[in-house]
Amino acid sequence: MDIPGFQIERELSRSDGTRVYLASQLHPYRRVAVKAARCAGEDPEAQLREMLGHGALQPGFQHPHIVHIRKAGAESAFLYLVMEYLEGGTLEQNLAWGLALDKLLRIAADLCSALDHAHAQGVVHGGVRPSNILFRSEAEAVLTDFCPLARFAGGRALPDVRQRGFMSPEQEAGAPLTPRSDLFSLGAVLYYALTGEVVRGPAAHFGPQSDLLALTAKLPDHLKALQPILDKALATEPDRRFQSGAAFGKDLETVRQLAAFNLFSIKTAAVNAQEIQRIEHGPANFVSRDVVGNELKSQQRPLRWRRWALAAMAASLLAAGAAYWVRQPPLWLPDLLAPFGLAEGPTMQSAWLEAQALQEDPEQRLSAIVAGHRRVLAADPDFAPALEALAGLADQWHQNVLAALQQSDLGGAAERVVEMQLAFPDDERLVDLERRLINRRTADTLLATSQALLRSQGISQIPAATVAIQTYQEVLRLTPGHPGALAELATLAEHYAGLAQEAIDQGDVDTAIIYLERAAMANDQLPVLAEVREQLQLATTALATVDELLQQAGTHRVQGLLVHPPGENAAQLYNRVLAMDPDNSIARQGLNEVTAQLLADAAGLFEAGDLQKVEALLDQASAAGIGANTLNEIKASLDRQVQALATVSEKLEQAQALLEQGFITQPQEGNAVSVLREIQRLDPDNAAVGELLDEAAARLAAVAQEAFAAGLRDDARHYLDLALTVTPDQADWRALRQSWQGEAKVSPQAEK
């Protein structure tokens, strides 16, 4: 199947009469997933029009935890959907790799939010099951398959035995679906993830006259805190279930925060020898679905009164007798002194010796070593050697990850990052390491994809080469100095420089310019390019061609076609001129003007808050060959804007909490008013800030009036002054303050 603008690479999966392919979108370049189904009817366009009316394809159907559908169309005898490519695997795969219970519950709450959004748009999924839950990243799950492509193509979905295990009773009985059917299915998925079993019960006998029995969905003892939630989600009668995803997610979040689920992980794949060894030497990081975690118990040395300690020590020294003169004390002496805090007890000594042995063993995993030292600290939280060893282990593992990345050992780097996450989950360096690892994986994947594209299309095919060059440059942005990308760009530059030379020899200046442009795009510093440019400048037709390109570029600028559409925009024409004549002042100035206008347009879009259009402008500018500095400037502004929005939202919640707790202007650092002023610096037009400041001032003024009524005149004036510092334009408060000031000046004799 061929779709214009997309390069199909390979098939990813197939089911229900549909196939999913990995593909590359050419302009702008990005990897996508294409889901296609052959039309059963003779009018694909009519079937496409019907599909485009589905709620999941409407502009407002956007949610962070619902797959992004970029395009819907028909080609030949196929209907297709172009979606974002999700590289994090399915729920089944993540359970096999190992998924923390705490993270699983957060993911379920996120999916509750996604279902609420879909239901508000009038869309019921009807097929929530593990295969439709994919991961965008390790902690970000996405619900897919809201738009039933096979149904619109006129096909008939084959019966899926596994899917029936996640159907609500009314769905299996053929009754109309409601949002509560989706919530039942999500509860069944959660039960499956926790136990590996599907819900069993009399679902097929659903109906008004049925005598419904309770479904069999019992959890093991270590998960009993979740049992009431699952009982409600899987109620056979819809009216007894959760009535919204928000209610479902709220209960999950409450239990997640109260229960110690961060001690457990689910791992459905076989446990390997290293993990068994890790479990033997420390707390298990992965547990099977039916294993109850062990509780860690710490020991503390009891404190004793110094007088008893001295007496016990004297008695011990007398009892030691001749042993006083040997270099090592008797074996029983530490046991005798330990209860008095004068020596380490046998438990402490044993734990420390075991921790040292683990650290000296090169085959031990980090989690086992860290667990050994933490067992020492459980016995003595202030034991300095164990504290120093833990700090050194974190530094050493950080360096090990960096070294593995430097050596292109991504498997080893990933394993060490996972080890750090388990052993040192609060280490601030983990974010940077994960970003580097993700970037390197993405870069290697992009590199392999482009190499395969050139092998299949041929290096001389300009569209394929253009995509490959842009991809290699993206690889270098993700991982600067990537040797594979540099080598591929050098090969492309040399190849297209040779093609340009051949075109010049044949008198084909236009073709030579196109080839030279590709060579310069791949590696502008290639020495042979100077010679090719010189020969091109000597061609008699080159001057006319350059003039025509400059005139056309000027026309495009007047029309506002700065970087779009592809091939017919001012930036690409100026770049063509500069590929021929790098010193052409008109082309360079024109390109500078295009760049300045792009920055101005981006600033306007930022001011309007339209970040989606900024992303589109960034993609168009990249495809048009705008310089990396400008692209990085726009991207950095975009990243800052996104971060600022997140920061404003977080600080608004913080200010509201402080205001509710009464911390209006105190303490000096971290009060509601200071946080609100900080938000104003980030977002001057935020209406919520003004409302909260008015509320803070009103509360201070109310306290002032209460204090005045109680006879606390100084306190009253103090709080009213604070209110006026927050909102100084309150004339009635100032008049009240003036009247209080007059009362303060009345002499005691006058009062009498």
Residue, then its C-alpha position, 0 to 999 in steps of 0.5 A: m500500500d502506497i500513501p503519498g507523503f509517507q514511506i511504509e517501512r514494515e508491518l507492526s501488527r494485524s488484527d480484526g481485518t486491520r494492519v498496522y505499519l511503521a512509516s516515515q512521514l516525509h514533510p515534516y519528517r517524523r515516524v508514525a504508525v499507519k493503521a489500514a483496512r481494505c474497504a469491502g464496498e466499492d466507494p472508499e470515499a463514501q466510507l471515508r466521509e462516514m468515518l470522518g464524522h466519528g467523534a474520535l476524529q473531531p478537533g476537540f478529541q485531544h487528551p494526553h493519554i489518548v493516541h494522537i491521530r494525525k490524519a485519516g484518509a482513503e487510498s485505492a481500496f484502503l481506509y487508513l489512519v495516521m497516528e503517533y508512533l508509540e515506542g514504549g510497548t504494550l501493557e503486556q510487554n511492560l508487565a513482562w519487563g517489570l512494572a511497579l505497582d505504584k506506577l500501574l495504579r497511576i497509569a490506571a488513574d490516567l486512563c480513567s481521565a482519558l475515558d472521561h474525556a472521551h465520554a464527554q465527547g460522546v465517544v464510548h470505546g467499547g474495546v478497552r483491553p491490554s492490547n489497546i494500552l500502549f506506552r509513549s514513555e516508561a511512565e506515560a500510558v496511552l489508550t488506542d483504537f477509539c475509532p473502529l477502522a474495520r467497521f467503517a471499512g465494511g469488514r466484520a471483526l473476528p471473535d476475540v476470545r481474549q477480548r471477551g474476558f474484558m467485556s462488561p456483562e451488558q456488552e457481552a449480552g448485546a445491550p447498548l454500551t454506556p460509559r460505565s461499560d468502559l469503566f468495567s473493562l478498565g477494572a477488568v484490565l487492572y484485575y488482569a494486570l494484578t493477577g494474570e487472570v480474567v474476570r469470571g462470572p455469569a456475564a453471558h446471562f446478563g438481562p433484566q430477568s437475570d439473577l446476577l451473581a458476584l463476579t469472581a475477582k478476588l485479590p491476594d492478601h498483599l493487594k487487599a487494599l484494592q479489593p473494594i475498588l475492584d468490587k465497585a468497578l466490576a459490579t454486574e449492575p451498571d448503577r452500582r459501578f463508578q459513575s465516572g472515571a474521575a471517581f474511579g481514579k480518585d479512589l485509586e490515587t487515595v489507596r496508592q498514597l495510603a498503601a506501601f505499593n512502592l515496595f512491589s513490582i509486577k514481572t510476568a516474564a521468568v525471573n533470571a539468575q541475576e534477579i534470583q541472586r539479588i533477591e537472596h542478598g536484599p529486598a526483591n525488586f520484582v515480585s510475581r503476581d501472587v507473591v506477598g512482599n517481605e516487611l523490612k525490620s530495623q534494629q536499634r541499639p537500646l540506650r542505657w544510662r552512662r553509669w550503668a554503661l561504665a559499670a558494665m564496661a568495668a565488669s567486662l574488663l575484669a572478666a576479660g582478664a588476660a585477654y586485655w593484653v591481646r590485640q583482638p578482644p574476645l569474641w563474646l566481648p562485643d555481645l556483652l558491651a553492645p546492649f550498653g551502646l559501647a560496641e557494635g552488636p552481632t547483628m550490626q557486625s554481621a550486616w556490615l561484613e555482609a555489605q562489604a562482601l557484596q561490594e567487593d563481589p564484581e558480579q553483584r548488582l547495585s540493588a543488592i549492594v545498596a540493600g546490604h548497606r541499608r541493612v547496616l543503616a537499619a541497625d545504626p542510621d548514623f554508621a558513617p562508613a555505610l553512609e559514605a559507601l552509599a554516596g560513593l555507589a551512586d557516584q560510581w553508577h552514574q559514571n558507569v552509565l555515562a561510560a556505557l553511553q560513550q561506548s555505545d553499550l545501550g543495553g548496559a546503560a539501560e540496565r544500569v539506569v534501571e538499577m539506579q532507579l531501583a537503588f537511588p530513586d531520588d537521585e536528581r541525576l536520573v532525569d539527565l541519564e534517562r534523557r540521554l539514554i532515550n536520545r541515544r536510542t532514538a538517534d540509533t533508531l533514526l540512523a538505522t531507519s534512514q540507512a534502510l531507506l537509502r538502501s531501498q530507494g537508492i542514494s541518488q533518489i533526491p527525496a529519500a536523500t533529503v529525508a535521510i540528511q534531515t534525519y542524520q542532522e536530528v541524530l546529531r542534535l540528539t547526540p552531538g558528535h554521533p560517529g554514524a551520522l557524521a559518516e553518513l552525512a560525509t558519504l552523502a555530501e561526497h556523492y552529491a558533490g560528484l553528481a553536481q560535477e557531472a551535471i556541470d560537465q554536461g551543461d545542466v546547471d539547474t540539476a547541478i544546483i539541486y545536487l550541490e544544494r543536497a551536498a551542502m545540506a549534508n556537509d557544507q565544509l566538504p573541501v571539494l564543494a569549493e571547486v564545484r561552486e567555482q565551476l558552477q559560478l563560471a557557467t554562463t547560465a548560472l547568473a541568470t539562474v541565480d537572478e531568477l531564483l532571487q526574484q522568485a524568492g522575493t515574490h514568495r516573501v511578499q506572498g508570505l511563503l517564507v518556509h512553506p509549502p515545501g519546494e516553493n518557499a523563500a527560504q529554500l530558494y535563498n538556500r539554493v542560491l547560497a549553495m551555488d554562491p555562498d557569498n551572495s549578499i542578496a541571498r544571505q540578507g534575504l535569508n536573514e530577513v526570513t529568519a527574523q520574520l520567523l522569530a517574530d511570527a513565533a513570538g506572536l504565536f507564543e504571546a497568543g498561547d498557540l503552542q501547536k502552531v509554534e510546533a508546526l512552524l518549527d517543523q516547516a522551518s527545519a524542512a526549509g533549511i533554516g539554520a540550527n541556531t534559529l531552530n534551537e532558539i524557537k525550540a528553547s522558547l517553546d520548551r520554556q513556555v511549556q515549562a512556564l505553564a506547568t510551573v504556573s499551574e503548580k504554583l497556583e495550587q501551592a498558593q491556594a493551599l497556603l491561603e487555605q492554611g492561613f499562611i498569607t504573608q508569613p513566613q517570610e519565605g513561602n507565603a501565599v502572597s509571595v508565591l502569587r507575586e512570583i506567578q505574576r512575574l511568570d504570567p502577568d495576565n493570569a486572572a486567577v492570581g488577581e482573584l487570589l490576591d484580592e481574597a488574601a487582602a480581604r482576609l487580612a482586612a477582616v482579621a484587622q476589623e476583628a482585632f479592632a473590635a476586640g480592642l487590639r488596636d495595634d494588631a488591627r492597624h498592623y493587619l489593615d496595613l498588610a491588606l493595603t500593601v497587597t491591594p493599595d487601591q482600596a479607598d474604604w480601607r484607607a479611610l478606615r485606617q485613617s480613622w483608626q490613626g486618629e483614635a491612636k492620637v487621642s490622649p489618655q486624659a481625653e479618653k477619661 
